[in-house]
Structures are given as C-alpha cells and as structure tokens.
Amino acid sequence: PTIEWLKPKDFPPIDWSKGQVWPLDITREKMEIMVEEGYDGSGKDLLHYSCLADRKLGQYGKTIMLGTMPYKLPEG
C-alpha cells in the first residue's frame, strides 16, 4: 500500500481563531466518516465521532490515546 498524506483541503473549513482537533490515529477513511457523521473539527464530542468511525471501519477494542491517557475502545 502507498501512503497518501492528508492535505489541508481534505479537512472541513477551519475557524483559524479556534483551530481543529483530530484523533492521533486519523486516516483519510476515518476523517471522511467522522465528517459524514457530523464532526466539524471543533473537538466537541471527538471521542464519540472517533469511536463511531472506528466501529464502521471494524476496529473494535483497539487502544487509542486521548491526550496522554490510553483509552480502550469498547468491544463489538
């Protein structure tokens, strides 16, 4: 597989005074699902949208980082 870097135009419009917040394990597919489900990059409900995208991608039970805290996603 090849690596395709995310470009600024791939993300939703940005409010430069606030910035955007994305999970560390972001991929193009995950970002697209999060945006389709309503995530706007603000950081509000980040865990909800991140877990929703992970479920749709079939990534149950993996461990992610929330800031400096590891968080294990729910199984199934």
C-alpha positions as a printed Julia matrix, in Angstrom:
76×3 Matrix{Float64}:
   0.0    0.0    0.0
   1.07   3.57  -0.61
   0.87   6.43   1.86
  -1.33   9.32   0.8
  -0.82  12.36   3.03
  -3.85  14.35   4.14
  -3.9   17.87   2.73
  -5.49  20.96   4.29
  -8.23  20.93   1.63
  -9.24  17.43   2.82
 -10.46  18.78   6.17
 -13.68  20.72   6.87
 -13.46  24.54   6.75
 -11.36  25.83   9.64
 -12.06  28.66  12.07
  -8.49  29.96  12.44
  -9.24  31.54  15.82
 -10.17  28.11  17.25
  -8.22  25.59  15.16
  -9.25  21.96  14.78
  -8.89  18.83  16.9
  -8.47  15.35  15.41
  -7.56  11.97  16.93
  -3.94  10.85  16.66
  -4.91   7.79  14.61
  -6.58   9.82  11.84
  -6.67   8.35   8.34
  -8.42   9.62   5.24
 -11.16   6.99   5.64
 -11.67   7.78   9.32
 -11.75  11.53   8.67
 -14.32  11.11   5.88
 -16.6    9.01   8.12
 -16.29  11.47  11.02
 -17.2   14.42   8.74
 -20.09  12.48   7.14
 -21.46  11.77  10.62
 -21.35  15.47  11.53
 -17.97  16.14  13.15
 -16.81  19.7   12.4
 -13.25  19.6   13.74
 -14.1   21.64  16.85
 -13.16  18.92  19.33
 -16.74  18.71  20.63
 -17.72  15.03  21.02
 -14.38  13.97  19.49
 -14.42  10.59  21.25
 -17.98   9.86  20.06
 -17.17  10.54  16.4
 -13.8    8.8   16.59
 -15.32   5.64  18.1
 -18.2    5.72  15.62
 -15.75   5.84  12.72
 -13.65   3.06  14.27
 -16.75   0.87  14.56
 -17.66   1.5   10.92
 -14.1    0.58   9.95
 -14.33  -2.62  12.03
 -11.68  -1.57  14.56
 -13.26  -2.76  17.8
 -11.3   -3.0   21.02
  -8.16  -1.13  19.94
  -6.39   1.25  22.32
  -6.23   4.93  21.39
  -4.62   7.94  23.05
  -6.76  10.73  24.5
  -4.23  13.39  25.31
  -1.78  11.37  27.4
  -4.37   8.8   28.59
  -4.72   5.44  26.82
  -8.39   4.55  26.25
  -9.55   1.11  25.12
 -12.44   1.22  22.67
 -15.47  -0.91  23.54
 -15.65  -4.41  22.08
 -18.29  -5.0   19.38
